[in-house]
Amino acid sequence: MLSMNLAELKQRLDLLVEGNVISSSARSITVDAFQHLLETLGIKDVEQAEMLFTHLPTALTRMENRETLDAFASETMMEEVRNSGSYHLAKEQVRRIEREWKGGLPETEKEFLYLHYTNVIQTNQGGEAN
Amino acid sequence: MKIVIGGQVEKKSIEGLIKEIDPEIETVIKSDLDAAMAIKTKQADYYIGACHTGGGGALAMAIAMLGRDQCETVSMPGRKPDSAKVEQAVKDGKLAFGFTGDHMETAVPMIITAIKNKQ
């Protein structure tokens, strides 16, 4: 699936909830985050959304279950992300997720979200993804 | 034997690695959802997928569609692939295998060897 609309996202998330892969609260935050991205970019379908919007609910579910992520995005990769023209938009999207999630997100989780968001925003603004 | 490549990243490279090991293995690249469906409907024999963080993208949809008992997380960040565990997973009848993209050069040969040993 190269692009995804809200109905398709909900269908995917419902399968993941039914299969006990993600929690219902992770589902609802993810739907909200997707809608917010659509509004921000003024689009109806998100190109290459699958990775970010699978990562996000599974990461939120992992945090809910108090499982930690040992991975770190490499500093070179993060330097690229911070220099990206869409970094400020990515940060804004992640801030909103944090507000909705209420528990706060660990820095490592946020870095992966910045990475995914900058790629998706660049792709959907017509720019080149990394 | 037919292997469907799902997951989120490195799909072409995974396909290339499988073909390097055995060009006779039939491979097909699909979205994670379609790949999991191919296993469920027996259109393919095994699912292989990778993601960046081990955060679930490699196997999330396969777990949802096939159940956790059919899926094996071969590697995660900080946990390298272990050939004994992969062999056991294949012997146990698991059909879907996920790992982080940076482990693919180790994980793919382990999985393919284990599957071929079982046949």
gemmi code that builds the backbone of each chain (N, CA, C; Angstrom):
import gemmi

chains = {
    "A": [
        ("MET", (0.848, -1.186, 0.000), (0.000, 0.000, 0.000), (0.895, 1.252, 0.000)),
        ("LEU", (0.859, 2.023, -1.069), (1.760, 3.170, -1.128), (1.195, 4.377, -0.405)),
        ("SER", (-0.125, 4.559, -0.506), (-0.719, 5.663, 0.246), (-1.857, 5.119, 1.095)),
        ("MET", (-2.215, 5.886, 2.110), (-3.216, 5.405, 3.048), (-4.158, 6.542, 3.420)),
        ("ASN", (-5.467, 6.278, 3.402), (-6.410, 7.285, 3.894), (-6.874, 6.885, 5.297)),
        ("LEU", (-7.733, 7.721, 5.873), (-8.129, 7.489, 7.263), (-8.857, 6.154, 7.438)),
        ("ALA", (-9.734, 5.815, 6.485), (-10.486, 4.560, 6.590), (-9.540, 3.363, 6.544)),
        ("GLU", (-8.547, 3.435, 5.657), (-7.581, 2.326, 5.550), (-6.746, 2.204, 6.826)),
        ("LEU", (-6.380, 3.355, 7.376), (-5.616, 3.320, 8.632), (-6.442, 2.645, 9.725)),
        ("LYS", (-7.713, 3.053, 9.836), (-8.571, 2.488, 10.890), (-8.714, 0.971, 10.720)),
        ("GLN", (-8.818, 0.531, 9.473), (-8.936, -0.903, 9.188), (-7.678, -1.654, 9.679)),
        ("ARG", (-6.516, -1.076, 9.395), (-5.259, -1.689, 9.853), (-5.195, -1.731, 11.376)),
        ("LEU", (-5.542, -0.593, 11.984), (-5.452, -0.512, 13.441), (-6.447, -1.465, 14.111)),
        ("ASP", (-7.621, -1.607, 13.509), (-8.610, -2.525, 14.080), (-8.083, -3.964, 14.076)),
        ("LEU", (-7.404, -4.334, 12.984), (-6.807, -5.679, 12.920), (-5.765, -5.857, 14.025)),
        ("LEU", (-4.980, -4.811, 14.238), (-3.927, -4.892, 15.260), (-4.525, -4.942, 16.670)),
        ("VAL", (-5.634, -4.234, 16.879), (-6.306, -4.288, 18.192), (-6.909, -5.676, 18.391)),
        ("GLU", (-7.602, -6.167, 17.368), (-8.237, -7.497, 17.468), (-7.200, -8.588, 17.713)),
        ("GLY", (-6.034, -8.433, 17.142), (-4.967, -9.426, 17.316), (-4.151, -9.200, 18.579)),
        ("ASN", (-4.600, -8.270, 19.431), (-3.907, -7.935, 20.688), (-2.462, -7.491, 20.470)),
        ("VAL", (-2.215, -6.847, 19.351), (-0.865, -6.349, 19.084), (-0.731, -4.928, 19.617)),
        ("ILE", (-1.813, -4.153, 19.527), (-1.791, -2.789, 20.068), (-2.996, -2.600, 20.991)),
        ("SER", (-2.903, -1.577, 21.855), (-4.007, -1.313, 22.784), (-5.017, -0.357, 22.144)),
        ("SER", (-6.198, -0.302, 22.726), (-7.227, 0.601, 22.200), (-6.806, 2.063, 22.363)),
        ("SER", (-6.125, 2.371, 23.466), (-5.704, 3.769, 23.644), (-4.628, 4.129, 22.617)),
        ("ALA", (-3.739, 3.195, 22.294), (-2.726, 3.459, 21.258), (-3.417, 3.669, 19.914)),
        ("ARG", (-4.479, 2.907, 19.675), (-5.238, 3.069, 18.429), (-5.804, 4.478, 18.338)),
        ("SER", (-6.437, 4.939, 19.428), (-7.111, 6.233, 19.322), (-6.101, 7.382, 19.203)),
        ("ILE", (-4.969, 7.295, 19.881), (-3.941, 8.345, 19.735), (-3.403, 8.339, 18.297)),
        ("THR", (-3.255, 7.148, 17.720), (-2.719, 7.039, 16.357), (-3.697, 7.628, 15.337)),
        ("VAL", (-4.985, 7.355, 15.523), (-5.994, 7.936, 14.617), (-5.940, 9.466, 14.713)),
        ("ASP", (-5.861, 9.969, 15.951), (-5.788, 11.419, 16.155), (-4.532, 11.995, 15.487)),
        ("ALA", (-3.408, 11.302, 15.661), (-2.145, 11.783, 15.069), (-2.232, 11.792, 13.544)),
        ("PHE", (-2.859, 10.784, 12.975), (-3.007, 10.696, 11.510), (-3.878, 11.853, 11.015)),
        ("GLN", (-4.998, 12.084, 11.723), (-5.890, 13.179, 11.324), (-5.175, 14.520, 11.420)),
        ("HIS", (-4.384, 14.675, 12.465), (-3.651, 15.928, 12.642), (-2.649, 16.136, 11.505)),
        ("LEU", (-2.013, 15.046, 11.083), (-1.060, 15.145, 9.970), (-1.786, 15.521, 8.671)),
        ("LEU", (-2.960, 14.916, 8.452), (-3.750, 15.255, 7.257), (-4.086, 16.743, 7.252)),
        ("GLU", (-4.515, 17.251, 8.424), (-4.878, 18.676, 8.522), (-3.663, 19.561, 8.312)),
        ("THR", (-2.559, 19.195, 8.928), (-1.341, 20.004, 8.823), (-0.889, 20.123, 7.370)),
        ("LEU", (-0.933, 18.995, 6.653), (-0.412, 18.992, 5.280), (-1.502, 19.297, 4.245)),
        ("GLY", (-2.757, 19.340, 4.684), (-3.860, 19.617, 3.760), (-4.019, 18.527, 2.704)),
        ("ILE", (-3.927, 17.282, 3.139), (-4.035, 16.148, 2.214), (-5.080, 15.153, 2.722)),
        ("LYS", (-5.465, 14.214, 1.863), (-6.461, 13.210, 2.281), (-5.857, 11.813, 2.380)),
        ("ASP", (-4.758, 11.607, 1.692), (-4.039, 10.330, 1.741), (-2.599, 10.634, 2.135)),
        ("VAL", (-2.013, 9.727, 2.900), (-0.607, 9.909, 3.265), (0.220, 8.865, 2.529)),
        ("GLU", (1.181, 9.350, 1.743), (2.089, 8.434, 1.038), (3.074, 7.843, 2.040)),
        ("GLN", (3.394, 6.584, 1.864), (4.388, 5.883, 2.694), (4.121, 6.030, 4.193)),
        ("ALA", (2.855, 5.854, 4.551), (2.449, 6.048, 5.944), (2.575, 4.780, 6.780)),
        ("GLU", (2.708, 3.649, 6.082), (2.609, 2.352, 6.760), (3.609, 2.203, 7.909)),
        ("MET", (4.861, 2.612, 7.638), (5.904, 2.383, 8.640), (5.657, 3.236, 9.887)),
        ("LEU", (5.445, 4.551, 9.699), (5.219, 5.432, 10.845), (3.987, 5.013, 11.638)),
        ("PHE", (2.893, 4.739, 10.917), (1.639, 4.478, 11.621), (1.478, 3.011, 12.049)),
        ("THR", (2.508, 2.208, 11.851), (2.601, 0.907, 12.520), (3.533, 1.067, 13.714)),
        ("HIS", (4.617, 1.810, 13.478), (5.574, 2.038, 14.566), (4.904, 2.753, 15.741)),
        ("LEU", (4.136, 3.824, 15.434), (3.562, 4.641, 16.505), (2.675, 3.833, 17.469)),
        ("PRO", (1.646, 3.109, 16.983), (0.803, 2.397, 17.958), (1.534, 1.259, 18.669)),
        ("THR", (2.494, 0.609, 17.975), (3.216, -0.472, 18.662), (4.159, 0.129, 19.721)),
        ("ALA", (4.727, 1.298, 19.417), (5.598, 1.954, 20.403), (4.775, 2.406, 21.614)),
        ("LEU", (3.606, 2.987, 21.377), (2.757, 3.442, 22.487), (2.320, 2.247, 23.347)),
        ("THR", (1.999, 1.140, 22.683), (1.580, -0.060, 23.424), (2.739, -0.595, 24.257)),
        ("ARG", (3.929, -0.551, 23.649), (5.120, -1.005, 24.382), (5.327, -0.149, 25.641)),
        ("MET", (5.138, 1.179, 25.490), (5.323, 2.061, 26.652), (4.256, 1.805, 27.709)),
        ("GLU", (3.032, 1.546, 27.234), (1.940, 1.251, 28.158), (2.268, -0.003, 28.978)),
        ("ASN", (2.917, -0.959, 28.314), (3.298, -2.209, 28.994), (4.638, -2.075, 29.729)),
        ("ARG", (5.150, -0.846, 29.781), (6.422, -0.521, 30.459), (7.606, -1.328, 29.908)),
        ("GLU", (7.540, -1.620, 28.597), (8.689, -2.265, 27.951), (9.561, -1.154, 27.391)),
        ("THR", (10.864, -1.294, 27.554), (11.738, -0.219, 27.083), (12.363, -0.584, 25.750)),
        ("LEU", (12.781, 0.444, 25.034), (13.442, 0.251, 23.743), (14.925, 0.521, 23.938)),
        ("ASP", (15.761, -0.457, 23.608), (17.199, -0.280, 23.800), (17.873, 0.395, 22.608)),
        ("ALA", (17.115, 0.551, 21.537), (17.739, 1.084, 20.320), (17.887, 2.597, 20.393)),
        ("PHE", (18.907, 3.099, 19.772), (19.090, 4.530, 19.626), (19.269, 4.832, 18.154)),
        ("ALA", (18.634, 5.894, 17.700), (18.891, 6.324, 16.330), (20.324, 6.856, 16.318)),
        ("SER", (21.076, 6.592, 15.261), (22.476, 7.016, 15.259), (22.558, 8.541, 15.219)),
        ("GLU", (23.631, 9.081, 15.783), (23.791, 10.537, 15.849), (23.843, 11.140, 14.440)),
        ("THR", (24.475, 10.426, 13.500), (24.542, 10.921, 12.119), (23.135, 11.033, 11.539)),
        ("MET", (22.346, 10.003, 11.818), (20.978, 9.986, 11.309), (20.173, 11.134, 11.926)),
        ("MET", (20.350, 11.322, 13.243), (19.586, 12.360, 13.934), (20.028, 13.759, 13.490)),
        ("GLU", (21.307, 13.902, 13.165), (21.821, 15.184, 12.665), (21.094, 15.541, 11.369)),
        ("GLU", (20.943, 14.514, 10.518), (20.222, 14.700, 9.255), (18.770, 15.088, 9.508)),
        ("VAL", (18.173, 14.408, 10.483), (16.772, 14.678, 10.823), (16.626, 16.120, 11.318)),
        ("ARG", (17.543, 16.535, 12.213), (17.451, 17.893, 12.778), (17.695, 18.966, 11.726)),
        ("ASN", (18.456, 18.623, 10.696), (18.718, 19.596, 9.626), (17.646, 19.588, 8.547)),
        ("SER", (16.704, 18.645, 8.670), (15.671, 18.537, 7.650), (14.708, 19.721, 7.739)),
        ("GLY", (14.232, 20.166, 6.584), (13.290, 21.279, 6.527), (11.968, 20.964, 7.216)),
        ("SER", (11.676, 19.696, 7.387), (10.387, 19.344, 7.999), (10.519, 18.981, 9.479)),
        ("TYR", (11.709, 19.228, 10.048), (11.932, 18.847, 11.450), (10.973, 19.570, 12.392)),
        ("HIS", (10.771, 20.888, 12.158), (9.901, 21.643, 13.075), (8.469, 21.102, 13.041)),
        ("LEU", (8.016, 20.701, 11.828), (6.668, 20.128, 11.713), (6.603, 18.764, 12.410)),
        ("ALA", (7.680, 17.992, 12.250), (7.747, 16.672, 12.894), (7.670, 16.840, 14.410)),
        ("LYS", (8.408, 17.825, 14.932), (8.405, 18.053, 16.383), (7.012, 18.434, 16.867)),
        ("GLU", (6.352, 19.249, 16.068), (5.003, 19.700, 16.446), (4.042, 18.509, 16.498)),
        ("GLN", (4.165, 17.587, 15.525), (3.299, 16.401, 15.500), (3.558, 15.534, 16.733)),
        ("VAL", (4.838, 15.387, 17.078), (5.201, 14.531, 18.213), (4.766, 15.186, 19.536)),
        ("ARG", (4.887, 16.539, 19.600), (4.418, 17.253, 20.811), (2.944, 16.965, 21.054)),
        ("ARG", (2.176, 16.969, 19.959), (0.740, 16.711, 20.098), (0.494, 15.276, 20.620)),
        ("ILE", (1.238, 14.316, 20.075), (1.090, 12.924, 20.547), (1.403, 12.866, 22.043)),
        ("GLU", (2.465, 13.559, 22.437), (2.852, 13.566, 23.852), (1.755, 14.149, 24.729)),
        ("ARG", (1.144, 15.252, 24.246), (0.047, 15.884, 25.015), (-1.110, 14.913, 25.177)),
        ("GLU", (-1.465, 14.248, 24.062), (-2.604, 13.328, 24.081), (-2.302, 12.094, 24.932)),
        ("TRP", (-1.057, 11.648, 24.853), (-0.663, 10.421, 25.550), (-0.586, 10.652, 27.062)),
        ("LYS", (-0.290, 11.866, 27.424), (-0.253, 12.324, 28.833), (0.929, 11.781, 29.642)),
        ("GLY", (1.396, 10.593, 29.341), (2.486, 10.037, 30.142), (3.862, 10.590, 29.785)),
        ("GLY", (3.983, 11.341, 28.692), (5.299, 11.782, 28.239), (6.002, 10.647, 27.512)),
        ("LEU", (6.827, 11.001, 26.555), (7.513, 9.971, 25.771), (9.012, 10.024, 26.053)),
        ("PRO", (9.662, 8.874, 26.214), (11.119, 8.875, 26.391), (11.826, 9.468, 25.163)),
        ("GLU", (12.987, 10.070, 25.399), (13.716, 10.738, 24.319), (14.012, 9.790, 23.144)),
        ("THR", (14.377, 8.528, 23.449), (14.700, 7.587, 22.368), (13.472, 7.341, 21.476)),
        ("GLU", (12.321, 7.226, 22.101), (11.088, 7.014, 21.321), (10.798, 8.246, 20.475)),
        ("LYS", (11.023, 9.431, 21.060), (10.748, 10.658, 20.302), (11.676, 10.769, 19.094)),
        ("GLU", (12.934, 10.371, 19.279), (13.884, 10.460, 18.163), (13.427, 9.600, 16.981)),
        ("PHE", (12.965, 8.389, 17.281), (12.477, 7.537, 16.190), (11.245, 8.141, 15.529)),
        ("LEU", (10.406, 8.780, 16.335), (9.210, 9.411, 15.757), (9.609, 10.601, 14.884)),
        ("TYR", (10.600, 11.409, 15.333), (11.066, 12.531, 14.492), (11.577, 12.002, 13.150)),
        ("LEU", (12.326, 10.904, 13.247), (12.907, 10.288, 12.045), (11.803, 9.858, 11.069)),
        ("HIS", (10.820, 9.141, 11.576), (9.724, 8.677, 10.719), (8.910, 9.859, 10.193)),
        ("TYR", (8.605, 10.817, 11.086), (7.778, 11.948, 10.666), (8.463, 12.823, 9.612)),
        ("THR", (9.760, 13.099, 9.785), (10.424, 13.952, 8.778), (10.379, 13.278, 7.401)),
        ("ASN", (10.574, 11.959, 7.381), (10.500, 11.231, 6.103), (9.117, 11.339, 5.482)),
        ("VAL", (8.099, 11.090, 6.300), (6.725, 11.089, 5.786), (6.321, 12.507, 5.347)),
        ("ILE", (6.683, 13.506, 6.138), (6.316, 14.889, 5.785), (7.005, 15.295, 4.485)),
        ("GLN", (8.292, 14.987, 4.376), (9.022, 15.325, 3.137), (8.378, 14.658, 1.935)),
        ("THR", (8.054, 13.386, 2.082), (7.444, 12.646, 0.970), (6.113, 13.272, 0.562)),
        ("ASN", (5.331, 13.664, 1.554), (3.986, 14.163, 1.261), (3.945, 15.637, 0.921)),
        ("GLN", (5.077, 16.323, 1.126), (5.160, 17.711, 0.670), (5.797, 17.781, -0.709)),
        ("GLY", (6.077, 16.606, -1.260), (6.662, 16.559, -2.594), (8.175, 16.596, -2.586)),
        ("GLY", (8.774, 16.529, -1.383), (10.234, 16.539, -1.304), (10.779, 15.136, -1.367)),
        ("GLU", (12.069, 15.050, -1.224), (12.735, 13.747, -1.272), (12.813, 13.177, 0.127)),
        ("ALA", (12.353, 11.919, 0.273), (12.541, 11.265, 1.573), (13.962, 10.765, 1.660)),
        ("ASN", (14.425, 10.548, 2.920), (15.791, 10.030, 3.094), (15.894, 8.633, 2.542)),
    ],
    "B": [
        ("MET", (9.194, -23.953, -2.701), (8.889, -23.164, -1.511), (8.699, -21.697, -1.898)),
        ("LYS", (7.713, -21.083, -1.294), (7.442, -19.680, -1.604), (7.540, -18.844, -0.326)),
        ("ILE", (8.342, -17.786, -0.386), (8.506, -16.895, 0.762), (7.960, -15.527, 0.402)),
        ("VAL", (7.120, -15.000, 1.284), (6.582, -13.675, 1.053), (7.330, -12.701, 1.967)),
        ("ILE", (7.730, -11.565, 1.374), (8.502, -10.589, 2.135), (7.592, -9.421, 2.491)),
        ("GLY", (7.347, -9.287, 3.788), (6.482, -8.206, 4.269), (7.304, -7.221, 5.078)),
        ("GLY", (6.874, -6.931, 6.306), (7.627, -5.998, 7.149), (7.566, -4.581, 6.608)),
        ("GLN", (8.562, -3.789, 6.973), (8.513, -2.366, 6.610), (9.710, -1.881, 5.796)),
        ("VAL", (10.870, -2.512, 5.968), (12.075, -1.970, 5.313), (12.889, -3.085, 4.641)),
        ("GLU", (13.815, -2.656, 3.780), (14.814, -3.553, 3.181), (14.218, -4.733, 2.423)),
        ("LYS", (13.032, -4.545, 1.848), (12.361, -5.691, 1.225), (13.161, -6.241, 0.038)),
        ("LYS", (13.647, -5.326, -0.806), (14.422, -5.765, -1.992), (15.701, -6.471, -1.565)),
        ("SER", (16.355, -5.904, -0.542), (17.625, -6.502, -0.099), (17.392, -7.885, 0.488)),
        ("ILE", (16.286, -8.036, 1.226), (15.977, -9.352, 1.800), (15.732, -10.345, 0.669)),
        ("GLU", (15.005, -9.901, -0.322), (14.750, -10.783, -1.472), (16.070, -11.197, -2.119)),
        ("GLY", (16.974, -10.228, -2.278), (18.284, -10.508, -2.879), (19.061, -11.530, -2.061)),
        ("LEU", (19.019, -11.388, -0.744), (19.738, -12.324, 0.132), (19.175, -13.736, 0.005)),
        ("ILE", (17.863, -13.830, -0.077), (17.234, -15.167, -0.208), (17.669, -15.806, -1.529)),
        ("LYS", (17.628, -15.007, -2.579), (17.981, -15.527, -3.922), (19.448, -15.930, -4.009)),
        ("GLU", (20.308, -15.197, -3.246), (21.738, -15.549, -3.222), (21.923, -16.942, -2.613)),
        ("ILE", (21.130, -17.221, -1.600), (21.262, -18.519, -0.906), (20.685, -19.637, -1.776)),
        ("ASP", (19.521, -19.381, -2.335), (18.884, -20.402, -3.172), (17.988, -19.732, -4.225)),
        ("PRO", (18.499, -19.643, -5.446), (17.725, -18.960, -6.501), (16.414, -19.659, -6.827)),
        ("GLU", (16.281, -20.891, -6.384), (15.047, -21.622, -6.707), (13.881, -21.297, -5.772)),
        ("ILE", (14.192, -20.620, -4.680), (13.097, -20.241, -3.762), (12.286, -19.134, -4.435)),
        ("GLU", (10.986, -19.323, -4.455), (10.114, -18.318, -5.063), (9.882, -17.222, -4.016)),
        ("THR", (10.063, -15.975, -4.425), (9.858, -14.871, -3.471), (8.859, -13.876, -4.043)),
        ("VAL", (8.145, -13.214, -3.136), (7.251, -12.152, -3.573), (7.235, -11.068, -2.495)),
        ("ILE", (7.304, -9.813, -2.941), (7.317, -8.687, -2.008), (5.905, -8.116, -1.921)),
        ("LYS", (5.430, -7.943, -0.694), (4.078, -7.404, -0.510), (4.067, -6.430, 0.664)),
        ("SER", (2.945, -5.735, 0.839), (2.762, -4.926, 2.055), (2.654, -5.902, 3.224)),
        ("ASP", (2.869, -5.408, 4.432), (2.816, -6.311, 5.587), (1.466, -7.017, 5.699)),
        ("LEU", (0.394, -6.269, 5.423), (-0.951, -6.843, 5.515), (-1.167, -7.934, 4.460)),
        ("ASP", (-0.820, -7.624, 3.213), (-0.998, -8.607, 2.136), (-0.087, -9.823, 2.334)),
        ("ALA", (1.101, -9.571, 2.874), (2.034, -10.680, 3.107), (1.484, -11.624, 4.179)),
        ("ALA", (0.955, -11.055, 5.254), (0.380, -11.887, 6.314), (-0.831, -12.652, 5.776)),
        ("MET", (-1.613, -11.986, 4.942), (-2.791, -12.631, 4.347), (-2.367, -13.800, 3.456)),
        ("ALA", (-1.251, -13.641, 2.743), (-0.760, -14.709, 1.862), (-0.425, -15.968, 2.662)),
        ("ILE", (0.084, -15.784, 3.870), (0.380, -16.947, 4.719), (-0.922, -17.552, 5.236)),
        ("LYS", (-1.814, -16.674, 5.670), (-3.082, -17.150, 6.235), (-3.870, -17.972, 5.206)),
        ("THR", (-3.808, -17.536, 3.942), (-4.576, -18.220, 2.901), (-3.724, -19.287, 2.174)),
        ("LYS", (-2.547, -19.550, 2.727), (-1.637, -20.586, 2.218), (-1.169, -20.344, 0.789)),
        ("GLN", (-1.112, -19.060, 0.401), (-0.543, -18.739, -0.919), (0.982, -18.675, -0.853)),
        ("ALA", (1.505, -18.628, 0.367), (2.965, -18.660, 0.547), (3.261, -19.504, 1.777)),
        ("ASP", (4.511, -19.976, 1.853), (4.858, -20.884, 2.944), (5.403, -20.163, 4.175)),
        ("TYR", (6.210, -19.126, 3.949), (6.823, -18.415, 5.063), (6.791, -16.910, 4.817)),
        ("TYR", (6.749, -16.163, 5.939), (6.773, -14.697, 5.923), (8.085, -14.239, 6.544)),
        ("ILE", (8.749, -13.315, 5.851), (9.958, -12.716, 6.423), (9.800, -11.200, 6.343)),
        ("GLY", (10.133, -10.485, 7.434), (9.998, -9.029, 7.410), (10.962, -8.351, 8.354)),
        ("ALA", (11.287, -7.108, 8.031), (12.205, -6.333, 8.878), (11.606, -4.966, 9.181)),
        ("CYS", (12.082, -4.375, 10.262), (11.754, -2.979, 10.546), (12.997, -2.327, 11.149)),
        ("HIS", (12.928, -1.008, 11.398), (14.110, -0.282, 11.868), (14.404, -0.488, 13.348)),
        ("THR", (13.365, -0.513, 14.143), (13.580, -0.379, 15.581), (13.216, -1.619, 16.365)),
        ("GLY", (12.673, -2.600, 15.712), (12.168, -3.735, 16.470), (10.914, -3.348, 17.236)),
        ("GLY", (10.372, -2.197, 16.869), (9.195, -1.697, 17.568), (7.914, -2.387, 17.152)),
        ("GLY", (7.993, -3.362, 16.303), (6.784, -4.104, 15.969), (6.434, -4.100, 14.495)),
        ("GLY", (7.015, -3.177, 13.735), (6.656, -3.061, 12.320), (6.948, -4.306, 11.499)),
        ("ALA", (7.988, -5.034, 11.880), (8.364, -6.217, 11.110), (7.288, -7.294, 11.178)),
        ("LEU", (6.714, -7.467, 12.347), (5.805, -8.601, 12.563), (4.401, -8.214, 13.030)),
        ("ALA", (4.160, -6.921, 13.278), (2.888, -6.519, 13.894), (1.685, -7.115, 13.171)),
        ("MET", (1.651, -6.952, 11.861), (0.478, -7.407, 11.114), (0.432, -8.940, 11.052)),
        ("ALA", (1.600, -9.561, 10.978), (1.637, -11.036, 10.957), (1.126, -11.590, 12.291)),
        ("ILE", (1.508, -10.959, 13.401), (1.032, -11.416, 14.716), (-0.486, -11.265, 14.785)),
        ("ALA", (-0.974, -10.115, 14.271), (-2.423, -9.861, 14.318), (-3.198, -10.894, 13.501)),
        ("MET", (-2.664, -11.251, 12.344), (-3.411, -12.131, 11.433), (-3.184, -13.619, 11.718)),
        ("LEU", (-1.977, -13.958, 12.184), (-1.629, -15.382, 12.323), (-1.569, -15.848, 13.771)),
        ("GLY", (-1.412, -14.891, 14.689), (-1.268, -15.246, 16.099), (0.208, -15.287, 16.487)),
        ("ARG", (0.465, -14.991, 17.760), (1.855, -14.926, 18.234), (2.567, -16.270, 18.129)),
        ("ASP", (1.802, -17.361, 18.260), (2.449, -18.682, 18.257), (2.974, -19.078, 16.878)),
        ("GLN", (2.606, -18.330, 15.862), (3.108, -18.614, 14.503), (4.275, -17.690, 14.122)),
        ("CYS", (4.607, -16.766, 15.020), (5.581, -15.720, 14.668), (6.796, -15.750, 15.591)),
        ("GLU", (7.951, -15.480, 15.018), (9.190, -15.480, 15.799), (9.944, -14.163, 15.579)),
        ("THR", (10.230, -13.485, 16.687), (11.093, -12.293, 16.595), (12.533, -12.785, 16.631)),
        ("VAL", (13.178, -12.734, 15.486), (14.531, -13.287, 15.361), (15.568, -12.348, 15.980)),
        ("SER", (15.330, -11.049, 15.854), (16.254, -10.111, 16.494), (15.530, -8.835, 16.860)),
        ("MET", (16.099, -8.152, 17.843), (15.604, -6.847, 18.277), (16.832, -5.987, 18.523)),
        ("PRO", (16.641, -4.695, 18.756), (17.819, -3.888, 19.085), (18.477, -4.456, 20.342)),
        ("GLY", (19.746, -4.715, 20.253), (20.459, -5.260, 21.407), (20.317, -6.766, 21.550)),
        ("ARG", (19.578, -7.407, 20.664), (19.461, -8.885, 20.719), (19.690, -9.439, 19.325)),
        ("LYS", (20.888, -9.971, 19.123), (21.251, -10.469, 17.791), (20.549, -11.790, 17.485)),
        ("PRO", (20.449, -12.124, 16.205), (19.840, -13.409, 15.852), (20.631, -14.576, 16.445)),
        ("ASP", (19.908, -15.615, 16.851), (20.526, -16.786, 17.468), (20.081, -18.010, 16.657)),
        ("SER", (21.055, -18.692, 16.029), (20.680, -19.757, 15.092), (19.920, -20.897, 15.788)),
        ("ALA", (20.276, -21.209, 17.049), (19.582, -22.300, 17.756), (18.104, -21.955, 17.943)),
        ("LYS", (17.839, -20.689, 18.282), (16.444, -20.270, 18.496), (15.664, -20.273, 17.186)),
        ("VAL", (16.345, -19.884, 16.101), (15.675, -19.870, 14.796), (15.348, -21.309, 14.376)),
        ("GLU", (16.334, -22.216, 14.557), (16.108, -23.632, 14.225), (14.903, -24.175, 14.990)),
        ("GLN", (14.867, -23.846, 16.290), (13.781, -24.349, 17.134), (12.428, -23.776, 16.675)),
        ("ALA", (12.436, -22.488, 16.337), (11.185, -21.840, 15.910), (10.641, -22.506, 14.648)),
        ("VAL", (11.546, -22.815, 13.723), (11.112, -23.474, 12.481), (10.598, -24.880, 12.792)),
        ("LYS", (11.325, -25.583, 13.668), (10.876, -26.940, 14.063), (9.511, -26.882, 14.732)),
        ("ASP", (9.276, -25.807, 15.498), (7.989, -25.646, 16.194), (6.853, -25.277, 15.244)),
        ("GLY", (7.191, -25.069, 13.983), (6.160, -24.792, 12.981), (5.833, -23.325, 12.791)),
        ("LYS", (6.698, -22.442, 13.315), (6.423, -21.014, 13.124), (6.596, -20.641, 11.654)),
        ("LEU", (5.779, -19.692, 11.211), (5.738, -19.371, 9.776), (6.193, -17.955, 9.459)),
        ("ALA", (6.233, -17.081, 10.462), (6.595, -15.681, 10.197), (7.793, -15.282, 11.048)),
        ("PHE", (8.754, -14.601, 10.422), (10.008, -14.267, 11.090), (10.312, -12.783, 10.882)),
        ("GLY", (10.580, -12.092, 11.995), (10.865, -10.658, 11.907), (12.178, -10.319, 12.578)),
        ("PHE", (12.816, -9.259, 12.093), (14.110, -8.842, 12.664), (14.318, -7.374, 12.325)),
        ("THR", (15.344, -6.768, 12.938), (15.649, -5.382, 12.597), (16.522, -5.371, 11.340)),
        ("GLY", (16.342, -4.336, 10.542), (17.016, -4.259, 9.244), (18.532, -4.432, 9.340)),
        ("ASP", (19.136, -3.928, 10.414), (20.605, -4.013, 10.528), (21.092, -5.439, 10.783)),
        ("HIS", (20.178, -6.338, 11.107), (20.576, -7.740, 11.325), (20.259, -8.633, 10.130)),
        ("MET", (19.798, -8.033, 9.025), (19.258, -8.894, 7.954), (20.306, -9.839, 7.351)),
        ("GLU", (21.567, -9.390, 7.291), (22.567, -10.253, 6.648), (22.881, -11.498, 7.482)),
        ("THR", (22.626, -11.440, 8.761), (22.790, -12.621, 9.612), (21.478, -13.395, 9.689)),
        ("ALA", (20.380, -12.651, 9.850), (19.091, -13.299, 10.114), (18.580, -14.094, 8.912)),
        ("VAL", (18.677, -13.509, 7.713), (18.093, -14.189, 6.543), (18.743, -15.554, 6.290)),
        ("PRO", (20.097, -15.649, 6.247), (20.676, -16.993, 6.039), (20.283, -17.986, 7.135)),
        ("MET", (20.199, -17.503, 8.382), (19.799, -18.403, 9.484), (18.399, -18.964, 9.247)),
        ("ILE", (17.491, -18.095, 8.855), (16.097, -18.521, 8.659), (16.007, -19.492, 7.481)),
        ("ILE", (16.656, -19.116, 6.376), (16.562, -19.968, 5.173), (17.213, -21.339, 5.435)),
        ("THR", (18.366, -21.328, 6.104), (19.038, -22.599, 6.411), (18.143, -23.470, 7.288)),
        ("ALA", (17.542, -22.858, 8.305), (16.674, -23.625, 9.207), (15.481, -24.210, 8.449)),
        ("ILE", (14.915, -23.429, 7.563), (13.760, -23.921, 6.791), (14.183, -25.071, 5.880)),
        ("LYS", (15.335, -24.901, 5.231), (15.801, -25.944, 4.308), (16.165, -27.224, 5.081)),
        ("ASN", (16.719, -27.064, 6.279), (17.045, -28.232, 7.104), (15.793, -29.002, 7.510)),
        ("LYS", (14.701, -28.281, 7.627), (13.453, -28.929, 8.068), (12.827, -29.747, 6.938)),
        ("GLN", (13.113, -29.313, 5.706), (12.421, -29.943, 4.566), (12.938, -31.360, 4.257)),
    ],
}
model = gemmi.Model(1)
for chain_id, residues in chains.items():
    chain = gemmi.Chain(chain_id)
    for i, (resn, *xyz) in enumerate(residues, 1):
        res = gemmi.Residue()
        res.name, res.seqid = resn, gemmi.SeqId(i, " ")
        for name, pos in zip(("N", "CA", "C"), xyz):
            atom = gemmi.Atom()
            atom.name, atom.element = name, gemmi.Element(name[0])
            atom.pos, atom.b_iso = gemmi.Position(*pos), 0.0
            res.add_atom(atom)
        chain.add_residue(res)
    model.add_chain(chain)
structure = gemmi.Structure()
structure.add_model(model)
structure.setup_entities()
